[in-house]
Amino acid sequence: MANQVATNPWKIDSGALPFSFDGMVHAMQFEMIRYSNVTDFVEVQDRNGRVIAFIRGSQDLQTVRSAWRGWVEGVTVPALDSLGNTNLPNGSLLIYFE
């Protein structure tokens, strides 16, 4: 699938990584949806490679949300996390912003 960044929220799909947006974003929340394993996770970084959100799957495979975030300098969802693991192996990431 392709990423959708024309409307709020942005939808980033596991098969369309890496994703990067270089501008300033007032990111409100990140949600991992439609994942299939409790061990699935997604790491979101700013444009300088700092981790701004890390979300791990839940036992009931329901939508998992991050805490609220403020202004971030760029948003990147790399294909590999900072430890070299496959990032967002299944499902999608929703990025809500103002």
Helices and strands as residue ranges (DSSP letters): E 10-13, G 14-16, E 19-33, E 41-45, E 51-56, E 64-65, E 71-77, E 92-97
